[in-house]
Amino acid sequence: MKIAAVDLGTNAFRVLIQEKHRKSYSNILKYREIVGLGKYLYHDNELRLPKKYYSALNKIFLLLKKYNVEKVKIVGTSVFRDAANKKQIKSEFFSKWKYKLNIVSSKIEAELTAKGAISKFTKKNKYLVVDIGGGSTELVLVRGDTIYSYISLDIGVVKMLKKFNNHNKYSINDLTEISEYVANFLNFNKIDKKFLNNDFTIIMNAGTPTTLAAIDLKMEQYDEKKISGHKMGLAKTHKILNLLSKMTWRERLNIVGLEKGREKVIVFGIIILIKIVEFFNKKNYLVSDSGVLEGIFEKYFEI
């Protein structure tokens, strides 16, 4: 039986198709496309769907048809939660593609992120899973199947891009201003005391850390097996930030390991990542290529 998970995020749309065996799953296809949907959420919280939204979904549903997928779970995250017209979007979604769009709460998104991110790690250890998205950032304190605490922060790479309206070269003053904004945001949000004892390993999930790992590994052909588990230090992360911040967004496209579609938001993502690692007094973190997609399989599909 072919089963699929679809994650419609604020910045990227992803699909994972797997074949179900008696006691396991095997990957058939993993596909993602940068849509940047968060840019189309306006001040009145009206989400005005661009052509790319429809073309990306058409591709996804063609893939589901091509591989004869029998079961599908589709989740929408932050940008859909924030949309004032979410009911109309859900109605049109079902009318057009005959599938249900499940707009999940921040709590469910955090659970899916954590389940997916640690799926390739030793589950007996305690982790802080961090998912830097386009519209929100989830922090989840987890060991095995137990989530000790979570928080969803109203900060993400697309929201930062819209706020600072800069995607080209950044001066030292620019970087300082953005860094101070993120640091103040973290300091003024109520972080649960359970997070502050520092007895965990940080796992960074989603496009920002996987891009950093791919750049660090000089990865011309993306290989998720080499990405998951890759260890990054703050010194190396700062070095990449300094390199990318001095470039125009077009120049960043020449950097080996940087995925097309992330060139305008990557600097914001790196700054958010750095400030979170510093907030918890850590010097390094692990990278996971797995997240909401794999979490959907863990939560909704039984082996």
Sequence and secondary structure as in RCSB ss.txt:
>XXXX:A:sequence
MKIAAVDLGTNAFRVLIQEKHRKSYSNILKYREIVGLGKYLYHDNELRLPKKYYSALNKIFLLLKKYNVEKVKIV
GTSVFRDAANKKQIKSEFFSKWKYKLNIVSSKIEAELTAKGAISKFTKKNKYLVVDIGGGSTELVLVRGDTIYSY
ISLDIGVVKMLKKFNNHNKYSINDLTEISEYVANFLNFNKIDKKFLNNDFTIIMNAGTPTTLAAIDLKMEQYDEK
KISGHKMGLAKTHKILNLLSKMTWRERLNIVGLEKGREKVIVFGIIILIKIVEFFNKKNYLVSDSGVLEGIFEKY
FEI
>XXXX:A:secstr
 EEEEEEE SSEEEEEEEEE SS EEEEEEEEEE  GGGGB TT  B   HHHHHHHHHHHHHHHHTT  EEEEE
E HHHHH TTHHHHHHHHHHHHSS  EE  HHHHHHHHHHHHGGGS TTS EEEEEE SS EEEEEEETTEEEEE
EEES  HHHHHHHH   S   HHHHHHHHHHHHHHHHHS   GGGGG  SEEEEESHHHHHHHHHHTT SS  HH
HHTT EEEHHHHHHHHHHHHTS HHHHTTSTT  TT TTTHHHHHHHHHHHHHHTT SEEEEES  HHHHHHHHH
   
